[in-house]
């Protein structure tokens, strides 16, 4: 089985002194690029646009919120909370999300948000 093969390979290559027993350094992607450490977004997922009002909606999954920017990327507001993992439909001030994923914007001024468990709306 696989364990026997690994054991045999370790013994064979160990006797030939071609194995490096130093630990493999762990480098996370966020440590390679400091911009990732500075980003206020945690797992941004999907986008929706409101061309008429010059807005971009970003689902920020691990912050449990929707970030609203202008089409140039300048912050306007956030909907939801950085801490709460609950779903609640309502106005910008009242709506909350649980790891929001998909987004769709309706010109009637509603944004539909799909999370892992259900969909939610805010106006």
Secondary structure as UniProt FT lines:
FT   HELIX           2..15
FT   TURN            16..17
FT   HELIX           29..32
FT   HELIX           34..38
FT   STRAND          44..50
FT   TURN            51..54
FT   STRAND          55..60
FT   HELIX           61..63
FT   STRAND          65..70
FT   TURN            71..72
FT   STRAND          75..80
FT   TURN            92..94
FT   STRAND          103..106
FT   TURN            107..109
FT   STRAND          110..114
FT   STRAND          119..122
//
